[in-house]
């Protein structure tokens, strides 16, 4: 088994040949893919793919880049959508202070609304964070104090200290193809010591194609290359890493088990 815990099958670069992309993934042993939404206009298309393909599931959410454009998105709307059996998570949401495409206060308000929705719907939250570790950790801690919820830090590129914080909160950490880059020494050190029972793997396709595919459009089949790199980095067997991370995926996104 092998799961791509975060991809964008309806994004340009993949949607034009979506069926071929899925077939290439299946040919490399990928048994589960999570198709992530980033704005409301995508929700129906992302869900339609998940309804059509038995090994694809979907999320609903608003990326922090889009927070200013979605002031009307509230907890109730997210919860209502998450009732669908093929929608297994809320997000991606979070904070991005690197680009600051949306007002930081609006990002934080949106992030909290998503957390409340995840708690009420009983599904995991998919968190994006960039240059915002302090505020992300503070919000997660504060909201966890109001009631438990589960989730994953997707495309993890943070510090080891931030990894320890989110692990203590019960979160999973998802590693993307960035870990294969020569420049990613700190990430490699962190990924090597993450507890395998909290580890997920993703492509974030069509972005971040791993070595040996750098420069190409990313696609879910490439999660196998990231898994192979991680296995060597961590001194795990490839089969072990693939199977455990796939089981972790289904444990976290437990609606997929149905």
C-alpha positions as CSV (number, residue, x, y, z in Angstrom):
1,X,0.0,0.0,0.0
2,X,1.1,3.6,-0.6
3,X,-0.9,6.8,-0.1
4,X,-0.5,10.3,-1.5
5,X,-1.9,12.3,1.4
6,X,-2.1,15.6,-0.4
7,X,-2.5,16.4,-4.1
8,X,-4.4,18.7,-6.4
9,X,-5.8,16.5,-9.2
10,X,-8.0,19.3,-10.5
11,X,-5.2,21.8,-10.9
12,X,-3.8,22.8,-14.2
13,X,-1.2,20.4,-15.3
14,X,-3.0,17.4,-14.0
15,X,-6.7,17.9,-14.8
16,X,-6.1,17.9,-18.5
17,X,-5.0,14.3,-18.4
18,X,-6.5,13.3,-15.0
19,X,-7.3,9.7,-16.0
20,X,-3.8,9.0,-17.3
21,X,-2.3,10.6,-14.1
22,X,-4.4,8.2,-12.0
23,X,-3.4,5.2,-14.1
24,X,0.3,6.1,-13.7
25,X,-0.2,6.3,-10.0
26,X,-1.9,3.0,-9.7
27,X,0.8,1.4,-11.8
28,X,3.3,2.4,-9.2
29,X,1.3,1.0,-6.3
30,X,-0.5,4.1,-5.1
31,X,-3.7,2.9,-3.5
32,X,-5.1,6.1,-2.0
33,X,-5.0,9.8,-3.0
34,X,-6.4,12.8,-1.2
35,X,-7.6,15.5,-3.5
36,X,-7.3,18.8,-1.7
37,X,-9.5,21.9,-2.1
38,X,-8.1,25.5,-1.7
39,X,-11.0,27.7,-2.7
40,X,-14.8,27.3,-2.7
41,X,-15.0,27.3,-6.5
42,X,-13.0,24.1,-6.5
43,X,-15.2,22.1,-4.1
44,X,-17.6,20.6,-6.6
45,X,-14.9,19.5,-9.0
46,X,-12.7,18.1,-6.3
47,X,-15.6,16.1,-4.9
48,X,-16.7,14.9,-8.4
49,X,-13.3,13.3,-8.9
50,X,-13.6,11.6,-5.6
51,X,-17.1,10.4,-6.3
52,X,-15.9,8.9,-9.6
53,X,-12.7,7.3,-8.5
54,X,-12.8,4.7,-5.6
55,X,-9.2,5.4,-4.5
56,X,-9.6,9.2,-4.4
57,X,-11.1,11.2,-1.6
58,X,-11.6,14.9,-1.1
59,X,-11.4,17.8,1.3
60,X,-13.2,21.2,1.5
61,X,-11.4,24.3,2.7
62,X,-9.9,27.7,2.0
63,X,-6.2,28.1,1.6
64,X,-4.7,31.0,3.7
65,X,-3.8,32.8,0.4
66,X,-7.6,32.9,-0.4
67,X,-8.8,34.0,3.0
68,X,-9.5,37.6,2.0
69,X,-11.6,36.4,-0.9
70,X,-13.8,34.1,1.2
71,X,-15.0,36.1,4.2
72,X,-18.4,34.3,3.9
73,X,-16.9,30.9,4.6
74,X,-18.0,29.9,8.0
75,X,-17.9,26.8,10.2
76,X,-21.5,25.8,9.3
77,X,-20.8,25.7,5.5
78,X,-17.7,23.5,6.0
79,X,-19.5,21.1,8.4
80,X,-22.4,20.7,6.0
81,X,-20.0,19.8,3.2
82,X,-18.0,17.5,5.3
83,X,-21.1,15.3,5.9
84,X,-20.5,13.8,2.4
85,X,-18.9,10.3,2.6
86,X,-16.2,11.2,0.1
87,X,-15.1,14.3,1.9
88,X,-12.8,13.1,4.6
89,X,-11.0,16.3,5.9
90,X,-11.2,20.0,6.3
91,X,-8.6,22.2,4.5
92,X,-6.2,23.0,3.4
93,X,-6.2,25.9,5.8
94,X,-3.6,27.6,8.0
95,X,-1.3,30.6,7.9
96,X,1.1,31.8,5.3
97,X,3.2,34.9,6.3
98,X,5.7,34.3,3.5
99,X,3.5,35.6,0.7
100,X,0.9,37.5,2.8
101,X,-1.6,37.2,0.0
102,X,-4.3,37.7,2.6
103,X,-4.5,39.8,5.8
104,X,-3.0,37.9,8.7
105,X,-5.9,38.6,11.0
106,X,-8.3,37.2,8.3
107,X,-6.1,34.2,7.9
108,X,-6.2,33.5,11.6
109,X,-10.0,33.9,11.7
110,X,-10.4,31.5,8.8
111,X,-8.0,29.0,10.3
112,X,-10.0,29.0,13.6
113,X,-13.3,28.5,11.7
114,X,-11.8,25.5,9.9
115,X,-10.6,24.0,13.2
116,X,-14.0,24.4,14.8
117,X,-15.5,22.7,11.7
118,X,-13.1,19.8,11.9
119,X,-13.9,19.4,15.6
120,X,-17.7,19.5,14.9
121,X,-17.5,17.2,11.8
122,X,-15.1,14.8,13.5
123,X,-12.7,14.8,10.5
124,X,-9.0,15.9,10.4
125,X,-7.8,19.3,9.5
126,X,-5.1,19.8,6.9
127,X,-2.8,22.6,7.9
128,X,-0.6,24.7,5.7
129,X,2.0,26.9,7.5
130,X,4.8,28.9,6.1
131,X,6.9,31.5,8.1
132,X,4.1,31.3,10.7
133,X,5.2,28.6,13.2
134,X,4.7,30.7,16.3
135,X,1.1,31.7,15.5
136,X,0.2,28.3,14.1
137,X,1.4,26.6,17.2
138,X,-0.4,29.1,19.5
139,X,-3.7,28.7,17.6
140,X,-3.5,24.9,17.6
141,X,-2.7,24.8,21.3
142,X,-5.4,27.3,22.2
143,X,-8.1,25.5,20.1
144,X,-7.0,22.1,21.3
145,X,-7.7,23.4,24.8
146,X,-11.3,24.1,23.8
147,X,-11.8,20.5,22.6
148,X,-9.8,17.8,20.9
149,X,-9.4,17.6,17.1
150,X,-7.0,15.8,14.8
151,X,-5.0,16.8,11.9
152,X,-1.8,16.9,9.8
153,X,0.8,19.5,9.0
154,X,1.1,19.1,5.3
155,X,4.2,19.6,3.2
156,X,6.3,20.0,6.4
157,X,9.3,22.3,6.1
158,X,9.4,23.6,9.7
159,X,11.9,23.4,12.4
160,X,12.5,20.4,14.6
161,X,11.1,22.3,17.5
162,X,7.8,22.9,15.7
163,X,7.7,19.2,14.7
164,X,7.9,18.3,18.4
165,X,5.1,20.8,19.3
166,X,2.6,19.4,16.8
167,X,3.5,15.8,17.6
168,X,2.8,16.6,21.3
169,X,-0.6,17.9,20.1
170,X,-1.3,14.5,18.5
171,X,-0.8,15.7,14.9
172,X,0.6,13.8,12.0
173,X,3.4,15.2,9.8
174,X,3.4,14.8,6.1
175,X,6.6,14.9,4.1
176,X,6.7,16.1,0.5
177,X,9.3,15.8,-2.3
178,X,11.1,18.7,-0.8
179,X,12.9,16.2,1.4
180,X,14.7,14.9,-1.6
181,X,16.3,18.3,-2.4
182,X,20.0,18.8,-1.7
183,X,19.2,22.0,0.1
184,X,16.8,20.4,2.5
185,X,19.4,19.3,5.1
186,X,17.4,20.5,8.2
187,X,14.2,18.9,6.9
188,X,16.1,15.6,6.3
189,X,17.4,15.6,9.8
190,X,13.9,16.1,11.2
191,X,12.3,13.6,8.9
192,X,14.8,11.0,9.9
193,X,13.7,11.1,13.5
194,X,9.9,11.4,13.1
195,X,8.0,8.6,14.7
196,X,6.9,6.3,11.9
197,X,3.4,6.0,13.4
198,X,2.9,9.7,12.8
199,X,4.4,10.0,9.4
200,X,2.5,10.6,6.1
201,X,3.9,11.1,2.6
202,X,2.5,13.5,-0.1
203,X,3.3,15.0,-3.5
204,X,1.4,18.3,-3.3
205,X,1.1,17.7,-7.0
206,X,1.3,19.4,-9.5
207,X,4.0,21.1,-7.4
208,X,7.3,20.0,-5.8
209,X,8.3,17.1,-8.0
210,X,10.9,15.1,-6.1
211,X,14.3,14.0,-7.3
212,X,14.7,12.5,-9.9
213,X,11.7,14.4,-11.5
214,X,12.7,18.0,-10.6
215,X,11.5,20.5,-13.1
216,X,8.6,18.3,-14.2
217,X,4.9,18.7,-13.3
218,X,4.4,16.8,-10.1
219,X,1.9,13.9,-10.0
220,X,0.8,11.3,-7.4
221,X,2.9,8.5,-8.9
222,X,6.0,10.4,-7.7
223,X,5.1,9.7,-4.1
224,X,6.8,6.4,-4.6
225,X,10.1,8.2,-5.2
226,X,9.7,10.3,-2.0
227,X,8.9,7.1,-0.1
228,X,12.0,5.4,-1.4
229,X,14.2,8.4,-0.4
230,X,12.6,8.5,3.0
231,X,13.1,4.8,3.6
232,X,16.8,5.1,2.9
233,X,17.1,8.3,5.0
234,X,15.4,6.7,8.0
235,X,17.0,3.2,7.5
236,X,13.5,1.7,7.0
237,X,12.6,-0.8,4.3
238,X,10.7,0.6,1.5
239,X,7.8,-1.8,2.0
240,X,7.7,-1.0,5.7
241,X,7.6,2.8,5.1
242,X,4.9,2.5,2.4
243,X,2.7,0.2,4.4
244,X,2.9,2.0,7.7
245,X,2.4,5.5,6.1
246,X,-0.6,4.1,4.2
247,X,-2.1,2.7,7.4
248,X,-1.5,6.0,9.1
249,X,-3.3,7.8,6.3
250,X,-6.4,5.6,6.7
251,X,-6.2,5.9,10.5
252,X,-6.1,9.7,10.4
253,X,-8.6,10.1,7.6
254,X,-10.8,7.3,9.0
255,X,-13.7,7.9,6.7
256,X,-11.5,6.4,3.9
257,X,-11.7,3.0,5.7
258,X,-15.4,2.8,5.0
